[in-house]
Amino acid sequence: MSQTPPLAGSGLRVSFEFFPPKTEKMEENLWRSIERLAPLGPSFVSVTYGAGGSTRERTHQTIERILKETTLTPAAHLTCVDASREEVDEVVRQYWETGVRHFVALRGDGQNGVGGKYVPREDGYRNAVELVAGLKAFADFEISVAAYPEKHPESPDFATDIDLLKRKVDNGATRAITQFFFDNDVFERYVERVRRAGIYIPIVPGIVPIHDFVKVARFSNATGAKIPSWLAERFDGLEEDPQTRSHVAAAVCAEQVLDLQKRGLSDFHFYTMNRADLVYSICHILGMRAGTAAAPKSEAAAA
Ligand code: FAD
């Protein structure tokens, strides 16, 4: 199941996903998070796009600031929700002018977020397959797409789901990032199915550190990610004990990544939830150390 040759040092290559801030306080927190994680040298950092394009401006501003103030490579998430092709193409053009060359191309969900019914617009891109084609028609972007080890909740079966992924790859997707999952056997079986379907792009595991078990469990319910009983037991009784919870979360997540690494994986995408400390601890356990690879410009200049 090996995808890329192992790397020196920790042998890992990581990317970090952030969401755009809503308030000034959240913005400060996001930048603290980016500055804390940047020295780990992620191959890229991505910024999500809210349901219904609700964060269009904020996503753009965050990406722009990453480009201006750091040496990190940003990837802009983009969805088809509630926008015409022209509107989406205009957003792409603005990103192009800012210097963005990597998109995470998604269909998106309906107005109520995850699980909300998606209704394609007559004049819009109907799904990620079409969005990838639209992006490629504009420029030779690097394009990451979503993949679902436990299949997308709307998919009738794995065959349909993987066929959709194949069409995204045929249209130009260069990497798939998975929905988060907790059972590595499930991921391994999924990659085998994907390879059997003739899909050879990297399938990068999406890793979610469990900062709050109750919240993650609720979200898992909507995305279709199963929570194994052993995982629930690890967090049992810690509802009022955030400090222990955070130690357990770091250990559980590092354990998952180390096991995937043993199975031949070297690339990992972390859903950071803008919580740098937990992700930083996990990366430290994994053997990653702050270097100079992609430090914020200010630090790089001072070094
Ligand atoms: P698609 O690949 O277009 O389709 C998803 C599924 O829908 C398919 O697997 C298939 O089962 C079904 N389907 C679609 N079209 C057809 C068809 N014609 N015939 C049959 N079945 C069909 N959401 C956001 O709003 N903002 C984000 O920033 C964001 N980032 C994400 C990042 C990652 C790494 C992941 C895994 C998900 C992210 N999402 C985000 C969630 C995503 O938008 C939802 O999972 C959405 O429901 C599906 O998007 P998609 O790109 O996978 O859709």
Residues whose N, C-alpha, C, O or C-beta is under 5 A from the ligand:
A	BS01	FAD	T48 Y49 G50 A51 H77 T79 A105 L106 R107 G108 D109 N127 A128 V129 A146 A147 H152 E154 S155 D161 L164 I177 T178 Q179
